[in-house]
Amino acid sequence: MKTPNTAPGGQQPIDKEIRRRTVVSFSIFFVCLTIGGILFYKLYNQPQSASGVQPTLRKALNADDKIFSLLFSKKNEARSFKKENAVKNVRVNGDVGMDGELDTTWRLKVARKPGDTLVLTLDDIKALPKTEIVFDFKCVEGWSQVTWWGGVRFSDFMEKYNLAPQMATKYVGMITPDEAYYVGNDMPSMLQPQTLLCYEMNGKPLPQDQGYPLRLIIPVKYGIKHLKRIGVVYFSNDKPKDYWAEQGYDYYAGL
């Protein structure tokens, strides 16, 4: 007499079904692996665009930029910490645009429009109300540090120097004096109340390797957007050039 789960020839139906499903699963896996490999090869070997990355990947990054921009709100601030939580030895997140030391001839150039440039000293900037922030500085390399900074709110700076027409533009561009490093940030993020034109770190003047005499601190962005040693500020409705976006990173770089 045959048992209920035994088929003619002695093979159990349940074992046969397991074998069939295993063959089907591995077949699907290898087909998907092959298709994925072909797509990756085609994507990887696409010619790079002017933005320094393959067009398909750049389209995906641009789509992410739009989504993050729509979700942004000035009310969403980076978490603040107490000063005693700030590290004493602040890590340097890059040195592009930092060659050589600046002397007292440094001036901040604010290009309001073509042919109209406002030139300011560090004392001009320090004359504005001082703001301090202690927050968790995040780098795209995967590390973070709680750091303490002092300076002037970018929004206060814009109001002080009657830059209302420029506030209506979409972007702010910044360049180091040697033009080796440059970033572009969206205006809403720049006007967020935690964004500073920063001249102090840990209650003291900025060290040379941290952007002396003036750097950007923008807590809603990764460190690649916190330009050190600001030389020029300008405004645009088109995306300003951005050093790391040209290397294949996303332009928005928001948290």
N, C-alpha and C positions, 0 to 999 in steps of 0.2 A: 504493500500500500504506500502511495506517495504522501509525503507531508505536504501541508498547505502551501509552503513557500519554496517548494522544489519543482523545477520545470523538467520536462522530458530531457533526458541526457544528463541529468544530475546537476545542472547549473541552477543556482538559486536566483530568482528574478531580482531580488534586492541588490545582489552583487553586480548583476548585469546593468542595472540602472545606474549604480554608482560609477561603473566603468564608462558608461555612455556619457554621463554628465561631466566626468573628468576630462574625457577627450574633447567634448564641446567647449568646456571652460578654457583649456589650454589652447585650443584652436583660436578662440576669440581673443585670448591674451596675445598670442603671437601676431595675429592680424593687426590688433590695435598698436602693438609695439612697432610693427613695420610701418604703419601709417604715421605714427608719431615720429619715427626716425626720419622718414621722408620729409615731413613738414618741418622738422627742426633743421634738417640739412638745407632746405630751401630758404628758410628764414635766416639761418646763420650766414648763408652765402649771398644774401641780398646786398647790393651795393649800398654803402652808407649814404645817408642824405647829408645836407649841409649842417644839420643839427648834431651830427656825430653818431647816429644810431640808425639801425635799419628802419625803413619807412613803416612797416607793419607794427613794430614795437613802439615807435614814436607815436603812432595813432592810438595805441592802447594807453600810453602814458598821458597823452593829451586828454583822452576820455576820463582818466582818473583825475586829472587837474580840474576838469569841469565839475565833476561830482563833488570833490572836496571844496571847491569854491562855492558851490550852491549850499553846502552844509555849514559854511563858516558863519560864525556870529561873534561880534565883539564881546558879548557877554560870557563867552566860553574862554575863561582865562586859565593860564598855566597855574598849577598849584604853587602856592607860596610857602616858604620855610622860614624858620628863625635864623638869624645871623650866625648863631653858634653852630648851626648844622652845616654851614658852608665849609668846604674844604680849604685848607691853607695853601696847598700846592695844586694850583689849577692847571690841568692838562692843556697843552697847546694843540689845537685841532687844525694843523696845516700852517704852512709858511709862505704860500704863493703870494707875491706882491709885497713881501716883507723884507726884501733885500736892502741892506744898508740902514743907517740910522737917520732919522729926521732931525733937523735943527729948528731954531725958532722962526725960520722963514715959512713954516707950514701955514697954509690957509685952506679953509674949506670953500670950494667953489660950488655955488648952487645955480645951475643953469635954468632960470625961470622959463626962458624961451630963446630961440636962436638970436644971438646978438645981445642978450640981456642976462648977465651973470652977476649974481650977488657974491661978494667975497667977504668971508667972516674969519675972525681969529677965534682961538679957543676961549679967550676971555668973553667974547661976544656970546658964545654958547653957554658958558658958565653963569652968565648974568640971568639966565632964565631959571625958573623954579626947579630945584633939584628933586629927583625921584630915585628911589632905590628899589631893587628887586632881588630876592633870593629865590632861585628856582632850579629845577633839575635840567641842566643843559644836556641835550641829547645829540649824539653824533651818529651819522649813518653807518659808521664802522661798528656800532653795537655797544659802545660804552656811554655812560652818563655820569655826571657829577652835579651835586648841589653847589651852586656858585652864587656869589654876592657881587652885584654890580650897581654902579651909580651913574646918573647922567640926567639927561633932559628927555622928557616924552617927545617923540617925534611929532605928535599932534600939537603939542604946545609950541614946538619950533615952527611948524607950518603956520599957526595962527599969529605968532609973534612977528613973523616976517611977511605977513600979508600974502600968503601963498594959496589963498582960496581958489583961484582959477586952476592952479596946479592940483589941488585936492580933488578936482573933478575928473582928472585923468585916471586911467585904469592901473598904471604901473609907476613904480619908482625904480630908477636905475642908479647903481653906485659903482664907482671905479676907484681903485687905489691910485696914488699919485704916479706910480710907474706904469699904470695901465695893464699890469700883468694879471690882476684879478678883478673880476667884475660880477655883479649879481643883478637880478631883476626880481622884485617882489611886488605882489599885487597891492594896490592902495588900501583896501580894507584891512589887510594884515598889518600894514605899516601904521595905520591910524589906530590900531588896537591899543588900549591904554598902557599895556606893559612894554610896548616897543620903545626902546631908548636909543638916543645918540649918547653913547656911553664914554665917559672919560675917567672913571674910577673902577677899581677892582679891589675887593676886600678893604674898602675905605681909604685906599691910596691911589695915586695916579696910575694909569695903565702902564704896565711894563711894555717894553719895546715889542716883545714877542706876542703880546696880547692885543696889539693894535694901536699903541700910542701914536698920536695923541687922542684919536677919536675912532670909535668903532661902532658897529651896529649890534644891538642886542634885540632879538625878535623871538621871544619865547614860544610862539606858536609855530615855529619852523625848526627844522634840523640845523645843525651847526654850519652846514655848507652855505647857508643863507646869511649868516652873521658876519658880514664883511668887516675885516679889520683894516685899520689905517685908511679911513675914508678920505679920498681926495676930491671927488666930484659927485654931486647928486644931480640927477636930472629926471624929467617926467615925460611919460609917453602913453599914448593909447595903444601902441603896439608893444609886444613883449620885448623888453630890453635884452641885449645879449647876456648870457649867463654862463659862467665858466664851466660848471659841472653839468649843466644841461647839455653842453656841447660834448661832454665826455660820455653821455648816455644816461645820465640820471634824469629823474622826472623834474620838471620845471617848478612845480608848486612846492614840493618838499615840505608839506605841512604835517603837523602832528594831530 
